[in-house]
């Protein structure tokens, strides 16, 4: 069973459903989904005030939710489109690593994101930007036992998103096509996960970005009703 935790924010709810549909329609193995909805995480009190979406910090609770057992995928989800069999990613699991990520090294070309929506926010540059947006997590690894609802509240965004609690040797690398940043990188027709990190095609400002028609087709599949 492939276990996927995905971000959920009611302001981008359509995006989460699109991501889940895009995974299910291509997966060659059974998949389970756990949307990270703060309303369902009663034992976690989100005290950070600097998040641009609702799941910016709850993602780090995946090992705790999993009882520090097994492994799991975390994906932002709300702004992603899976274009291939997610089992390919699952099979890359390395039990030596605490986490495996696409190690982006870039400076954003856009100072604002979610432009034209109520979510519009500053889009700052920072070290290891977007590393934590797609993670293959070894929930049983000893470094994750440092992370719980209590400890997250005492840690800063940079500490969490830069994985300062994990020894560098245990941060593995995934191929870039597994977290292709739309508009930030040159178009890659072979992207396995298209990540609309600036805004999903449902937002007017981003309706014509690369992969937008594929995203809308997936939305049509979600909304399709048959007699």
Secondary structure as GFF3:
##gff-version 3
##sequence-region A 1 227
A	DSSP	beta_strand	2	7	.	.	.	ID=ss1
A	DSSP	three_ten_helix	10	12	.	.	.	ID=ss2
A	DSSP	alpha_helix	13	24	.	.	.	ID=ss3
A	DSSP	beta_strand	31	36	.	.	.	ID=ss4
A	DSSP	three_ten_helix	38	40	.	.	.	ID=ss5
A	DSSP	three_ten_helix	58	61	.	.	.	ID=ss6
A	DSSP	alpha_helix	62	65	.	.	.	ID=ss7
A	DSSP	beta_strand	71	75	.	.	.	ID=ss8
A	DSSP	beta_strand	80	82	.	.	.	ID=ss9
A	DSSP	alpha_helix	87	90	.	.	.	ID=ss10
A	DSSP	beta_strand	99	101	.	.	.	ID=ss11
A	DSSP	beta_strand	112	113	.	.	.	ID=ss12
A	DSSP	beta_strand	121	122	.	.	.	ID=ss13
A	DSSP	three_ten_helix	131	133	.	.	.	ID=ss14
A	DSSP	beta_strand	134	138	.	.	.	ID=ss15
A	DSSP	three_ten_helix	142	146	.	.	.	ID=ss16
A	DSSP	alpha_helix	149	152	.	.	.	ID=ss17
A	DSSP	alpha_helix	157	161	.	.	.	ID=ss18
A	DSSP	three_ten_helix	168	170	.	.	.	ID=ss19
A	DSSP	beta_strand	171	173	.	.	.	ID=ss20
A	DSSP	three_ten_helix	176	179	.	.	.	ID=ss21
A	DSSP	beta_strand	180	181	.	.	.	ID=ss22
A	DSSP	beta_strand	193	195	.	.	.	ID=ss23
A	DSSP	three_ten_helix	204	206	.	.	.	ID=ss24
A	DSSP	alpha_helix	212	223	.	.	.	ID=ss25
###
